[in-house]
Amino acid sequence: MIDSDYPKVILAFIYRDFEIKISRDEWQGQYIYTAWADYSLGSAIAVPCAVTTKLAIRNAKRWVDRRIQGIV
């Protein structure tokens, strides 16, 4: 049986009614970060890959802002 790979959330916060979760994983000896956005209609990967937590947070906030403004 295949083992599931659940996100390893290292930081979570609310931004404009979206819960942003930053997870960390390791790939080829380097840490990579992913930002998930949970909201009333479901969940989405806002940032599939970032090299720092700061970059993941910044891009996740931009993702939320674009969704709220209607720019997809």
C-alpha positions as CSV (number, residue, x, y, z in Angstrom):
1,M,0.0,0.0,0.0
2,I,1.2,3.5,-0.8
3,D,1.9,5.9,2.1
4,S,0.2,9.2,1.9
5,D,2.3,12.4,1.9
6,Y,0.5,14.9,4.0
7,P,1.7,18.6,4.0
8,K,4.0,19.5,6.9
9,V,2.5,22.8,7.9
10,I,5.0,25.1,9.6
11,L,3.0,28.3,9.6
12,A,-0.7,29.2,9.3
13,F,-2.5,32.6,9.4
14,I,-5.7,34.3,8.3
15,Y,-5.4,36.8,5.4
16,R,-8.6,38.5,4.1
17,D,-10.9,35.5,5.2
18,F,-8.5,32.9,3.7
19,E,-6.5,30.6,5.9
20,I,-3.1,30.4,4.4
21,K,-1.0,27.4,5.4
22,I,2.7,27.2,4.6
23,S,4.2,23.7,4.4
24,R,7.7,22.6,4.0
25,D,9.1,19.6,2.2
26,E,12.6,18.5,1.1
27,W,13.5,17.9,-2.5
28,Q,17.1,17.0,-3.7
29,G,18.5,18.1,-0.3
30,Q,16.8,21.6,-0.4
31,Y,13.8,22.8,1.5
32,I,10.8,23.9,-0.7
33,Y,7.7,25.6,0.5
34,T,4.1,25.4,-0.6
35,A,1.2,27.7,0.3
36,W,-2.3,26.4,0.6
37,A,-5.3,28.6,0.8
38,D,-8.4,27.4,2.6
39,Y,-11.7,29.3,2.2
40,S,-15.4,28.9,2.3
41,L,-15.7,27.1,-1.0
42,G,-12.8,24.8,-0.6
43,S,-9.0,24.7,-0.7
44,A,-6.4,25.5,-3.4
45,I,-2.7,25.5,-3.8
46,A,-1.9,29.2,-4.0
47,V,1.9,28.7,-4.4
48,P,3.1,25.3,-5.7
49,C,6.8,26.0,-5.0
50,A,8.9,28.7,-3.3
51,V,12.5,28.6,-2.1
52,T,11.8,30.6,1.1
53,T,8.9,31.1,3.5
54,K,9.0,34.8,2.9
55,L,8.5,34.3,-0.8
56,A,5.7,31.7,-0.2
57,I,3.9,34.1,2.1
58,R,4.2,37.1,-0.3
59,N,3.0,35.1,-3.3
60,A,0.1,33.6,-1.3
61,K,-1.1,37.0,-0.4
62,R,-0.9,38.1,-4.0
63,W,-2.9,35.0,-5.0
64,V,-5.6,35.9,-2.5
65,D,-5.7,39.6,-3.7
66,R,-6.1,38.5,-7.3
67,R,-9.0,36.2,-6.4
68,I,-10.7,38.9,-4.5
69,Q,-10.3,41.5,-7.3
70,G,-11.6,38.9,-9.8
71,I,-8.4,38.6,-11.7
72,V,-7.7,35.0,-12.2
